[in-house]
Amino acid sequence: MPKGRPGGNPDIAKYGFKPKHDWGESCTERMQIRMPPSMKAAIKAGLIKDWQEVARRAIAEEIERAQSPEENN
């Protein structure tokens, strides 16, 4: 027996998944980092909203710096 509403949701575009950030490629890979307990507690307490994106952007900036020609001389 089929599940769901016959004909689907006509408003799927309104409620469907929308990515929060545009990276040009999907963020599917995972890594772990070690940090002091106080840093983890601050993140868990909500002091940084969307901390994963903050970390991705910080890492992307460091990669750009490492790849820039002026830095490598």
N, C-alpha and C positions, 0 to 999 in steps of 0.2 A: 504494500500500500504506500503511495507517495506521501511524503511529509511536506509540510509547509503550505503556503497559500497557493492555490491554483493561479497560474499566470505570473507568479513571482511578485516582487515588490515594485510597483511602478515608480516609487521614489528612491530607488537604489542609489542613484547618483547623489542624492541629498544625504543619505546615511551610510554610504559605502566607505571603505578605508581610504583615507587621504594621508600621505606621508607628511610628517611634520617639517622635515628638512630636505633640501634638494642637494644630494651628494653626487649625482651623476651616475652612481652605481649603488646597488643595494648594500646595506650594512648587515651582512650575514655572518661575518667572522667574529669570533670571540677571543678575548685575551683576559688574563687576570693580572692584577697589580697588587703589590703589597704597600700598605700605608700604615701610619701610626693609628692606634685605637682612637685617639682624639679626633683625627680627621674623619674616620669612618662614622663616629658618633655625630659629628657636625652634619655630615651628609644625610645620615638617617634622620636627624632632627629637622631636616628640610631647609637648612640654611642656603643651599644652592638648589634652585629650581632647575630641573632637567639637567642634572649633573653629568649624565652620560654624553649629552651633546656638548657640554662645556669641555669634557675630557677629549672628545673627538676633535673639536676645533683646536684645542691646545696642541694635540699631537700633529694635526695637519699643518699648523704654523711651524712647528719644529722641523717637520719634513721639508717644507718649502725653504726654510733657512738653510738646512743641510744641503739642499740641492742647488742653491743659488750659486752662480759662478764667483761672485765676490767673496763669499764665505770660504770657498774651497781653495783659494790662493794662499 
